[in-house]
Amino acid sequence: MNVSVAEATNTLPDLIRAVEHGTNVIITLEGKPVAQLSALLAPEQRERRKVVFGGMKGRIQLRVGRSDHSGRISCR
């Protein structure tokens, strides 16, 4: 369902009810989509990622050194 920003402003409670019943609502500004209303999953429906020890290994880098506040880090 597509609605303009003005229409969404005037009918927000109705749009929320529609989303509760499974309708995705696209909000448009001057005919272009700018936002989407969609239902959130209930906590019991959300998929939880399993925590794996070392799962971020190689993806995070810590640099040792001193910053000169320019964003560069120098090692001494």
matplotlib code that plots the C-alpha trace (Angstrom):
import matplotlib.pyplot as plt

x = [0.0, 1.4, 0.3, 1.6, 3.2, 0.1, -2.2, 0.0, 0.0, -3.8, -4.4, -1.5, -3.7, -5.4, -2.0, -0.7, -3.7, -3.1, 0.5, -0.6, -2.6, 0.4, 0.2, 3.5, 2.9, 5.2, 5.1, 5.8, 6.9, 6.1, 5.4, 8.8, 9.1, 10.8, 9.8, 8.3, 6.0, 6.2, 5.5, 8.3, 8.7, 7.7, 10.7, 10.0, 10.0, 13.3, 16.2, 19.0, 22.6, 24.6, 27.6, 30.8, 34.0, 36.5, 33.8, 35.2, 38.9, 40.5, 37.7, 38.8, 42.2, 43.6, 46.5, 49.0, 50.3, 49.6, 47.1, 48.0, 44.2, 44.4, 43.1, 46.6, 48.2, 52.0, 53.9, 57.1]
y = [0.0, 3.4, 6.6, 10.2, 11.8, 14.0, 11.0, 9.1, 12.0, 12.1, 8.3, 6.9, 4.9, 3.2, 2.5, 0.9, -1.3, -2.3, -3.1, -5.2, -7.3, -7.9, -5.0, -3.2, 0.6, 2.7, 6.4, 8.7, 12.3, 13.8, 10.3, 8.9, 6.3, 7.7, 5.4, 2.0, 0.9, -2.9, -5.1, -6.1, -9.7, -10.7, -11.5, -15.2, -15.0, -13.3, -15.4, -15.2, -15.6, -18.1, -16.5, -18.2, -17.5, -16.1, -15.3, -11.8, -13.0, -11.3, -8.8, -6.3, -4.6, -2.8, -0.4, 0.3, 3.8, 7.4, 9.6, 13.2, 14.0, 14.1, 10.6, 9.2, 6.8, 6.8, 3.9, 4.8]
z = [0.0, -1.0, 0.8, 0.7, 3.7, 4.1, 4.1, 6.5, 8.9, 8.9, 9.0, 11.1, 13.5, 10.5, 8.9, 12.1, 12.2, 8.6, 9.4, 12.4, 9.9, 7.6, 5.1, 4.3, 3.9, 1.7, 2.4, -0.5, -0.9, -4.3, -5.6, -4.5, -1.7, 1.3, 4.2, 4.9, 7.8, 8.4, 11.4, 13.8, 14.6, 18.1, 20.3, 20.1, 16.3, 16.0, 14.9, 17.4, 16.2, 18.1, 19.9, 18.8, 20.8, 18.3, 15.8, 15.1, 14.8, 11.9, 11.5, 14.1, 14.1, 17.1, 16.3, 18.9, 18.9, 19.6, 17.9, 16.9, 16.6, 12.9, 12.6, 11.9, 14.4, 14.7, 16.3, 18.2]

ax = plt.figure().add_subplot(projection="3d")
ax.plot(x, y, z, "-o")
ax.set_aspect("equal")
plt.show()
